[in-house]
Amino acid sequence: MDNYSVAVDVGGTFTDVVLCNLDTNKQSVFKTPSTPDDPSAGFLTGLQQILEVNGIKPAQVKHIFHGTTIATNAILENKGSRVGVLVPEGFKYVLEIGRHGTPRLVNPNSWIKPERPVRPRDIEEIPERVSFDGEILIPLDESAVRRAARRFRDEDISSIAVSFLHSYANRDHESRARELILEEFPNAQVSLSSEVLAVFREYERTITTVLNAYVMPRVSTYLGNLERALGGEKVDSTLSIMKSNGGIVSSSVAVRQPVHTALSGPAAGVMATLQIAESTGVLNCISFDMGGTSTDVSLIKDRHPTTNLGGNLGDWPIQLPMLDIVTIGCGGGSIAAVSASGVLSVGPTSAGAVPGPVCYGNGGAAPTVTDANLVLGRINTQIAGGILSLDGRAAAEAIQQNIASPLGLDQNAAANGILKIANNTMVGAIRNISVERGHDPKDFALVAYGGAGPMHAIDVAALLGINHVVVPLNPGIASAFGLLAAEFKNDYARTFLQQAPGYDLDGIESVYSELEAEGRAWLNDEGVPQEVHAISRSADLRYAHQGSEVTVPLSGKQATGETMDALVQEFHAQHQQLYGFSLDQRVEIVTLRVTVSGDVGSVALPRRDGVSDSPEKAILDRRQVYFDQGNGFVSCNIYSRDQLSPGASISGPAILEGMDSTVVINPGWTSLVDDYGNCIIRPG
């Protein structure tokens, strides 16, 4: 009896499922509408149906991989739990003070800070103090910790964050505080800044730890219920969760550090892009994931995804290693509207899964990008393998009433205007992760996926001057496949300030060794064989007195004079690329970082067998499709993508329809199907 892995990616509109036979690498895909009120319902529906369709018994499922937005949505929607916080004496208002960039300029006359995830009255000051080098200056006042724990218990504040100054250098006080809290309040869930983010800058470390505590109850409840539901379905498998850094961890780790899953879904898409790029021989590419609610873009250079030390989620900074992904509110469900001043806008508001676009027939009244694509003939009236039937007449009426008539346009011009605005919005996001980072988009291929990405890919590529577009075989479920392609991965960091030229090489090596030991222990706990452990070192560097750092990989396995010299030279080079200049100035080492990973059998893209002898045999129909390049509607062949063999060449204009997405090939472009079923699309 064969064994299987299942990957489930819960998106804003659809829940995508991939089933993989671990013995043959045969893969099956399925889509089902998401259930925003209870994401686990869509998860279980998709799992049940893909097993039923393929005749697989629940007991045959050995691994489940999951991309979730539970933590993301809780933060964005301000629906986390009430949090109690312990800080050192004198730091009660660390979150209120924040950084100079935290307030938002709402209008020229007022600065308004966003609502804090924790109220000042729920922050308790504890007498204690540790120096920047780890020396205990003031012992921990244990009685104060106990009083705070009892107060939180009495007020039913079960999620508690502990963030003491310089705990990255000595975590003893935080660890002891947790012990004392649990003695007084055994049911409490405790987040320690020394475990969540062991680096300096008290505001960023505290807010990240608070956000971890803010979402911990909701994530633990969700994953706990999901595991119980899986047990009820007789699925006895491991459950692993995608992290923002592109690695997977067990659900037990995700429960303790849920803030690390903030970019869970988009990160899975980037990991899929790596596999796709490798299969097509592409070194440099831009991932372009356009779904129903949002578009996520990221840059991959030399088959390495770009990363950063954090970004913002909503109003708040999360200073954790994560893939460098830019997300914008532009997707198939993005709502088009005309302002009072007569300006057409698209997004960021989305119709979501409920009610969805007008054409879904679920009560949506505002026209969306999907409605515009339908009116222009770019998609069929049946999508998602027949799961959804689309109402073209309702979409046309909505565009006419809400867009065309107010602007004095005909219906088709209005629909095309919606698409143009959406495309330019997404171009802006891609420029953000390429041009603004010192890269020319023309030097990269565009890997397009998501339910809507392949419909817009060529238009977006043309605006950027990109002449190489790749669309995977199942673009609508690419993020789900990325879950199967990922490996176990975790990041460890510790601030250890060193000033040139007198770097403490022994101290640096000691910190690196401790971080590596932590990482190896975690890999062992996850069941990753020691022979596949992979460890890499890096460091955050800056010019003396700078306020920000650049992360640079450390060449070599030891901290020596030579490796430090090479590290500094690479810092100069990266600083030049990022900012356009480098300085003949002292370089400081600020934070040491270790990344550990282990591949326990990540799934590869399956090769595609020949299905038909010629592309003509895959023609389903002909349809009028609107193109700017054709000055209006053009008669197009409609192909079944599943029936296209490797080597099949399709010249635009043409439409390729699949179960999970539609590929639009514009006039003047040609698509070639490779051995993996990828569409390689170029001008000509």
C-alpha positions in Angstrom: 0.0 0.0 0.0 1.5 3.3 -1.1 2.1 6.2 1.2 1.2 9.8 0.5 1.9 13.4 1.4 -0.7 16.1 1.2 -0.2 19.9 1.0 -3.0 22.3 1.8 -2.7 26.0 1.2 -5.6 28.2 2.4 -6.0 31.3 0.4 -8.4 34.2 0.6 -10.6 32.8 -2.1 -9.6 29.1 -2.7 -8.1 26.4 -0.7 -5.6 24.4 -2.8 -4.7 20.8 -2.2 -1.9 18.7 -3.7 -1.7 14.9 -3.2 1.7 13.2 -3.8 2.4 9.5 -4.0 5.7 9.2 -2.1 6.6 6.0 -4.0 6.0 7.2 -7.5 5.9 11.0 -7.2 2.6 11.0 -9.0 0.7 14.1 -8.0 -3.0 15.1 -8.1 -4.5 18.6 -7.4 -7.8 19.9 -6.2 -9.4 23.3 -5.4 -12.3 24.1 -3.2 -13.7 27.5 -2.0 -12.1 28.8 1.2 -14.3 29.2 4.3 -13.1 32.5 5.9 -15.2 32.0 9.0 -13.5 28.7 9.7 -10.5 28.0 7.5 -10.3 24.4 8.8 -13.6 23.6 7.2 -12.2 24.3 3.7 -9.0 22.5 4.7 -10.9 19.3 5.7 -13.3 19.5 2.7 -10.3 19.7 0.3 -8.5 16.8 2.0 -11.6 14.6 2.1 -12.4 15.2 -1.6 -9.0 14.7 -3.0 -8.6 11.4 -1.1 -12.1 10.3 -2.2 -11.4 11.2 -5.9 -8.1 9.3 -5.9 -9.3 6.3 -3.9 -6.9 6.9 -1.0 -7.5 5.7 2.5 -6.8 8.3 5.3 -4.4 5.9 6.9 -2.1 6.1 3.8 -1.5 9.9 4.4 1.8 10.1 6.3 2.6 13.8 6.1 0.4 16.9 5.9 2.0 20.3 5.0 0.0 23.5 5.6 0.3 27.1 4.7 -1.9 29.2 6.9 -2.9 32.9 7.3 -4.3 32.5 10.8 -1.6 34.6 12.4 -1.5 37.1 9.5 -5.2 37.7 9.7 -5.3 38.0 13.4 -2.8 40.8 13.3 -4.2 42.6 10.3 -7.8 42.4 11.6 -6.8 43.2 15.2 -8.4 40.0 16.4 -5.7 38.6 18.6 -5.9 37.9 22.3 -5.5 40.2 25.2 -1.8 40.1 26.2 0.0 40.8 29.5 3.6 42.0 29.2 6.5 42.0 31.6 9.2 44.7 31.0 12.1 46.0 33.0 11.5 48.8 35.4 11.4 52.1 33.5 10.3 50.6 30.2 6.5 50.5 30.6 6.0 52.8 27.6 8.4 51.2 25.1 5.5 50.4 22.8 4.0 53.8 23.1 7.3 55.6 22.3 8.1 53.2 19.4 10.3 54.6 16.6 10.0 57.8 14.7 8.5 56.0 11.8 5.7 54.4 13.8 3.2 57.3 13.7 1.1 57.7 10.6 0.6 61.0 8.9 -3.2 61.0 8.4 -3.5 64.6 7.3 -1.2 67.6 7.4 -2.5 68.6 10.8 -2.5 65.4 12.8 -0.3 62.5 13.6 -2.1 59.4 14.8 -0.5 56.3 16.1 -2.2 53.0 15.4 -3.9 51.3 18.2 -1.4 49.2 20.2 -1.9 45.4 20.4 -1.5 45.7 24.2 -2.8 48.4 26.6 -0.3 50.2 28.9 -2.4 49.0 31.9 -1.5 45.4 30.9 2.2 46.1 31.0 3.9 45.3 34.3 7.3 46.7 35.2 9.7 44.2 36.9 12.9 45.4 38.8 15.8 43.7 37.1 18.6 44.7 34.8 21.2 42.9 32.6 24.0 44.8 30.8 24.6 44.7 27.0 27.3 42.1 27.5 25.2 39.8 29.8 26.3 41.0 33.2 23.5 40.9 35.8 23.4 44.4 37.3 20.1 44.1 39.2 18.8 40.7 40.3 15.3 39.6 39.1 12.6 40.6 41.6 10.8 37.3 41.8 8.1 38.5 44.0 7.2 41.2 41.5 6.9 38.5 38.7 4.7 36.4 40.9 2.4 39.4 41.7 2.1 40.2 38.0 1.3 36.6 37.1 -1.4 36.4 39.8 -2.9 39.6 38.5 -2.9 38.3 34.9 -4.5 35.0 36.2 -7.2 36.9 38.0 -8.1 39.0 34.9 -8.0 35.9 32.7 -5.0 37.2 30.6 -3.6 33.9 29.6 -1.1 35.0 27.0 2.0 36.7 28.5 5.0 38.2 26.8 8.3 38.8 28.6 10.8 41.3 27.1 13.7 42.3 29.3 16.4 44.7 28.3 19.5 42.9 26.8 18.0 39.5 27.3 19.7 38.5 24.0 23.0 38.6 25.9 21.7 36.7 29.0 18.3 35.0 29.0 18.5 33.8 32.6 16.0 36.4 33.9 13.5 35.7 31.2 13.7 32.0 31.6 13.3 32.3 35.4 10.3 34.6 34.9 8.6 32.0 32.8 9.1 29.4 35.6 7.6 31.8 38.1 4.6 32.7 35.9 3.7 29.0 35.3 4.0 28.3 39.0 1.3 30.9 39.7 -0.6 30.5 36.4 -0.1 27.0 35.0 -2.5 27.6 32.0 -0.6 30.6 30.8 1.1 30.7 27.4 4.4 32.5 27.7 6.4 34.1 24.9 10.1 35.1 25.7 11.8 37.7 23.6 15.1 35.8 24.0 13.4 32.9 22.2 11.3 34.8 19.7 14.0 37.4 18.7 17.3 37.4 20.5 18.6 40.6 19.1 19.0 44.2 20.2 16.7 47.2 19.7 14.2 46.9 22.6 11.2 48.2 20.6 11.4 45.8 17.7 12.1 42.9 20.0 9.3 43.7 22.3 6.7 44.4 19.6 7.6 41.1 17.8 7.3 39.2 21.1 4.0 40.9 21.9 2.6 40.0 18.5 3.8 36.4 19.0 1.8 36.3 22.3 -1.1 38.2 20.6 -1.7 35.4 18.1 -0.6 32.4 20.1 -4.0 31.4 21.6 -5.7 31.7 18.2 -3.0 29.7 16.4 -2.8 27.0 19.1 -6.6 26.7 19.1 -6.8 26.4 15.3 -4.0 23.9 15.0 -5.2 21.9 18.0 -8.7 21.7 16.5 -7.3 20.8 13.1 -5.2 18.0 14.5 -8.2 16.6 16.4 -10.3 16.8 13.3 -7.7 15.0 11.3 -7.7 12.3 14.0 -11.5 12.1 13.7 -11.0 11.5 9.9 -8.6 8.6 10.8 -5.7 10.6 9.4 -2.7 9.7 11.5 0.0 11.9 10.1 2.5 14.5 11.0 1.4 18.1 10.6 4.0 20.7 9.4 3.6 24.4 8.9 5.3 26.8 6.5 7.3 29.6 8.0 8.0 33.1 6.6 11.6 32.1 5.9 10.5 29.4 3.4 11.1 26.4 5.8 8.7 24.1 7.5 8.4 23.3 11.2 6.2 20.9 13.1 2.9 22.2 14.4 4.2 22.1 18.0 6.9 24.6 17.1 4.5 26.8 15.1 2.2 27.0 18.2 5.1 28.3 20.3 6.3 30.8 17.7 3.3 31.6 15.6 4.6 35.0 14.5 7.1 33.1 12.4 4.2 32.0 10.2 3.1 35.6 9.2 4.1 35.0 5.5 3.3 31.3 5.5 1.3 31.1 2.2 3.4 33.5 0.1 6.6 31.9 1.3 5.3 28.5 0.0 4.9 30.1 -3.5 8.5 31.3 -3.5 9.7 27.8 -2.7 7.6 26.5 -5.6 9.2 29.1 -7.8 12.6 27.7 -6.9 11.6 24.3 -8.1 10.1 25.7 -11.3 13.1 27.8 -12.0 15.4 24.8 -11.6 13.3 22.6 -13.9 13.4 25.3 -16.6 17.1 26.1 -16.3 16.4 29.7 -15.1 18.9 31.2 -12.7 17.2 34.6 -12.1 13.5 35.1 -11.8 10.7 37.1 -10.3 7.9 35.2 -8.6 4.5 36.6 -9.5 1.6 35.1 -7.5 -1.7 36.7 -8.3 -4.5 35.1 -6.4 -8.1 36.2 -5.6 -7.3 38.7 -2.9 -3.7 39.8 -3.2 -0.6 39.6 -5.3 2.8 38.5 -3.9 6.1 39.2 -5.7 9.6 38.2 -4.8 13.0 38.2 -6.5 15.2 35.1 -6.8 18.9 35.6 -7.9 21.2 32.7 -8.7 18.4 30.4 -7.5 18.6 32.0 -4.0 15.5 33.8 -2.8 16.2 37.2 -1.4 15.6 37.6 2.3 15.3 40.5 4.8 15.4 40.9 8.5 11.8 41.7 8.7 9.1 43.9 7.4 5.8 45.3 8.5 2.6 43.4 9.0 -0.1 45.9 9.0 1.0 48.7 11.2 3.7 46.8 13.1 7.3 45.8 12.4 8.2 42.1 12.6 11.9 41.8 12.8 12.3 38.2 11.9 14.2 36.6 9.0 11.7 36.2 6.2 11.6 35.9 2.4 11.6 39.3 0.8 8.0 39.3 -0.4 6.0 42.4 -1.3 2.3 41.9 -1.0 -0.3 44.3 -2.5 -4.1 44.2 -2.4 -4.6 43.4 -6.0 -6.1 40.1 -7.1 -8.9 38.6 -9.1 -11.4 39.7 -6.4 -10.1 43.3 -6.2 -13.0 45.7 -6.5 -13.1 48.4 -9.1 -14.8 51.7 -8.3 -15.1 55.2 -9.5 -14.5 58.0 -7.0 -16.6 61.1 -6.6 -14.0 63.0 -8.6 -14.3 60.5 -11.5 -11.1 58.5 -10.9 -11.1 54.7 -11.5 -9.4 52.6 -8.9 -8.8 48.9 -8.4 -8.3 47.4 -4.9 -7.1 47.0 -2.3 -10.6 46.1 -1.1 -11.5 42.6 -2.2 -14.7 40.7 -2.7 -12.9 37.7 -1.2 -14.5 34.2 -1.2 -17.7 35.5 0.2 -19.6 37.1 -1.6 -16.8 37.0 -4.3 -17.0 38.7 -7.7 -20.3 39.6 -9.2 -20.0 36.7 -11.7 -19.9 34.2 -8.8 -23.6 34.8 -8.2 -23.3 34.9 -4.4 -24.6 38.4 -3.9 -21.6 40.4 -4.9 -22.6 43.7 -6.5 -19.2 45.5 -7.0 -17.3 44.7 -10.2 -13.9 43.0 -9.8 -10.8 42.1 -11.9 -12.3 38.7 -12.5 -15.5 40.2 -13.8 -13.5 42.3 -16.2 -11.6 39.2 -17.4 -14.8 37.4 -18.0 -16.4 40.3 -19.9 -13.4 40.4 -22.2 -13.5 36.7 -22.9 -10.2 35.9 -21.2 -11.7 33.3 -18.9 -14.5 30.7 -19.4 -17.8 30.6 -17.7 -16.7 27.4 -16.0 -13.6 27.6 -13.8 -11.9 25.5 -11.1 -12.6 22.3 -12.9 -16.3 23.1 -13.1 -16.6 23.9 -9.4 -17.7 27.4 -10.2 -20.1 28.6 -12.9 -19.6 32.3 -13.8 -22.4 34.6 -14.8 -21.1 36.8 -17.7 -24.3 38.8 -18.0 -24.2 39.9 -14.3 -20.5 40.8 -14.6 -21.2 42.9 -17.7 -24.1 44.7 -16.1 -22.1 45.5 -13.0 -19.2 47.0 -15.0 -21.7 49.0 -17.2 -23.5 50.4 -14.2 -20.6 51.1 -11.8 -17.7 51.9 -14.2 -18.7 52.4 -17.8 -21.7 54.7 -17.4 -20.1 57.0 -14.7 -17.0 57.4 -16.9 -18.8 57.7 -20.2 -17.0 54.6 -21.7 -18.3 51.6 -23.5 -18.4 48.4 -21.5 -15.3 46.8 -23.1 -13.2 49.9 -22.6 -14.2 50.1 -19.0 -13.3 46.4 -18.4 -10.0 46.9 -20.2 -9.3 49.9 -18.0 -9.8 47.8 -14.9 -7.2 45.4 -16.1 -4.7 48.1 -17.1 -4.9 49.7 -13.6 -4.5 46.3 -12.0 -1.5 45.5 -14.2 0.2 48.8 -13.5 -0.3 48.3 -9.7 1.4 45.0 -9.9 4.2 46.4 -12.0 4.8 48.9 -9.2 5.2 46.0 -6.7 7.7 44.2 -8.9 9.7 47.4 -9.3 9.8 47.6 -5.6 11.6 44.3 -5.2 13.8 44.7 -8.3 14.6 48.3 -9.4 14.6 49.7 -5.9 17.0 46.9 -4.8 19.4 47.6 -7.6 18.2 45.0 -10.2 16.9 45.4 -13.7 13.7 43.4 -14.3 14.8 42.7 -17.9 17.5 40.4 -16.5 14.9 38.2 -14.9 12.3 35.7 -16.0 8.7 36.2 -14.7 7.3 33.0 -13.1 3.6 33.5 -13.0 1.2 31.5 -10.9 -1.8 31.8 -8.7 -5.3 31.6 -10.1 -5.1 34.9 -11.9 -1.3 35.3 -12.5 -1.1 33.6 -15.9 -3.9 35.8 -17.2 -2.0 38.9 -16.5 1.6 37.7 -16.8 2.4 38.8 -20.4 0.8 42.2 -19.9 2.9 42.7 -16.8 6.1 41.4 -18.4 5.7 43.7 -21.4 5.3 46.7 -19.2 8.6 45.7 -17.4 10.5 44.9 -20.6 10.7 41.2 -19.6 10.8 38.8 -22.5 10.7 35.5 -20.7 7.6 34.2 -18.9 7.2 30.8 -17.2 3.8 29.4 -16.2 3.9 26.1 -14.3 1.6 23.2 -15.2 -0.7 23.9 -12.2 -0.3 27.6 -11.5 -3.3 27.8 -9.3 -2.0 25.4 -6.8 1.7 26.3 -7.0 1.9 27.6 -3.4 0.5 24.3 -2.2 3.2 22.4 -4.2 5.8 24.7 -2.6 4.8 23.2 0.7 5.9 19.8 -0.6 9.1 21.2 -2.1 10.2 22.9 1.2 12.6 21.5 3.8 12.8 21.9 7.5 14.5 25.2 8.3 15.0 27.5 11.2 16.9 30.6 12.0 18.9 31.5 15.1 20.4 34.9 15.9 22.2 36.7 18.7 23.5 40.3 19.0 27.2 40.3 19.6 28.5 43.7 18.9 32.1 43.8 17.6 34.1 46.8 16.3 36.9 46.7 13.8 39.7 45.9 13.7 39.8 44.1 17.0 37.1 41.4 16.4 36.9 38.9 19.2 37.3 35.8 17.0 37.1 33.3 19.9 33.9 35.0 21.2 32.4 35.1 17.7 33.2 31.4 17.2 31.7 30.6 20.6 28.4 32.3 19.8 28.2 30.6 16.4 28.9 27.2 18.0 26.1 27.7 20.6 23.6 28.8 17.9 24.6 25.8 15.7 24.1 23.4 18.7 20.6 24.9 19.2 19.8 24.3 15.6 21.1 20.8 15.5 19.1 19.9 18.6 16.0 21.3 16.9 16.6 19.3 13.7 17.1 16.1 15.8 13.8 16.8 17.5 12.1 17.1 14.1 13.5 13.7 13.1 15.9 15.0 10.5 18.8 12.6 10.0 22.2 14.1 11.0 23.7 13.3 7.6 21.4 15.8 5.9 21.9 18.6 8.3 22.9 21.8 6.5 24.2 24.8 8.4 25.1 28.3 7.1 26.5 31.3 8.9 25.9 35.0 8.3 26.3 38.3 10.1 24.7 41.7 10.2 27.2 44.4 9.5 27.1 48.2 9.4 29.4 51.2 9.1 30.2 52.6 12.5 27.3 54.8 13.8 24.9 53.6 11.1 21.3 52.8 12.2 20.7 49.8 10.0 22.6 46.7 9.0 23.2 44.5 6.0 23.2 40.7 6.3 26.2 39.1 4.7 27.0 35.3 4.4 30.1 34.1 6.1 32.4 32.1 3.8 34.1 29.2 5.5 33.2 27.2 8.6 35.2 29.1 11.1 35.6 32.6 12.3 39.1 33.4 11.3 41.0 36.6 10.3 40.7 35.6 6.7 36.9 34.9 6.8 36.3 38.1 8.7 38.2 40.1 6.0 36.2 38.4 3.3 33.0 39.2 5.3 33.8 42.9 5.4 34.7 43.0 1.7 31.4 41.4 0.8 29.6 43.9 3.1 31.2 46.8 1.1 30.1 45.2 -2.2 26.5 44.6 -1.0 26.2 48.1 0.5 27.3 49.5 -2.9 24.7 47.5 -4.8 21.9 48.4 -2.3 22.6 52.1 -1.7 24.9 53.1 -4.6 28.0 53.8 -2.4 30.5 52.3 0.0 32.7 54.0 2.6 36.3 53.7 3.7 35.2 53.4 7.3 35.2 51.1 10.3 32.8 48.2 9.9 30.9 46.8 12.9 29.6 43.3 13.4 26.3 43.6 15.1 24.4 40.3 15.1 25.5 36.7 14.3 23.1 34.4 12.5 22.9 30.7 11.9 20.4 29.0 9.6 19.9 25.2 9.9 18.0 23.1 7.4 17.4 19.5 6.5 15.7 17.9 3.5 13.8 14.8 4.5 12.5 14.1 1.0 11.1 17.2 -0.5 9.0 16.5 -3.6 10.2 17.3 -7.1 8.2 18.4 -10.1 7.0 15.3 -12.0 7.9 15.0 -15.6 5.0 15.3 -18.0 4.0 12.4 -20.3 2.8 13.0 -23.8 -1.0 13.3 -24.1 -1.7 14.3 -27.7 0.3 14.2 -30.8 -0.3 17.7 -31.9 -1.6 20.9 -30.3 -4.6 21.0 -32.7 -6.0 17.9 -30.9 -6.1 19.9 -27.7 -8.4 22.6 -29.2 -11.7 22.8 -27.3 -13.3 25.8 -28.9 -12.9 29.2 -30.4 -13.8 32.4 -28.6 -13.7 36.2 -29.1 -11.0 37.6 -26.7 -10.2 41.3 -26.2 -6.5 42.4 -26.6 -5.0 45.8 -26.8 -2.5 44.4 -29.3 -5.4 43.3 -31.5 -7.3 46.6 -31.2 -10.3 44.8 -29.7 -11.8 41.4 -29.9 -9.8 38.7 -31.7 -10.9 35.1 -32.5 -8.8 32.7 -30.4 -8.3 29.0 -30.2 -9.1 27.7 -26.8 -6.8 24.8 -25.8 -7.1 22.2 -23.0 -3.8 22.6 -21.3 -4.0 19.1 -19.9 -3.9 17.8 -23.5 -0.8 19.6 -24.5 2.3 17.4 -24.9 5.9 18.4 -24.2 7.2 20.2 -27.3 3.8 21.7 -28.2 4.1 25.2 -29.5 1.2 27.7 -29.4 1.3 31.1 -31.0 -0.8 33.9 -29.7 -3.5 35.0 -29.6 -4.6 31.9 -27.7 -6.1 30.7 -24.4 -4.9 27.7 -22.5 -7.5 26.4 -20.0 -6.7 24.2 -17.0 -8.5 23.0 -13.9 -6.9 25.6 -11.7 -6.0 28.6 -13.9 -6.2 30.1 -17.4 -3.1 31.1 -19.4 -3.6 34.1 -21.8 -1.1 34.2 -24.7 -1.2 37.6 -26.2 -0.7 38.3 -29.9 3.0 38.4 -30.8 3.9 35.8 -28.1 4.5 32.1 -28.4 4.3 29.4 -25.7 6.4 26.2 -25.7 5.5 23.3 -23.4 8.6 21.8 -21.7 9.1 18.3 -20.2 7.5 19.3 -16.9 4.4 20.9 -18.5 5.7 24.4 -17.9 4.7 27.0 -20.5 7.8 28.9 -21.6 6.4 32.1 -23.2 8.5 34.5 -25.2 7.9 37.2 -27.8 7.8 36.0 -31.4 
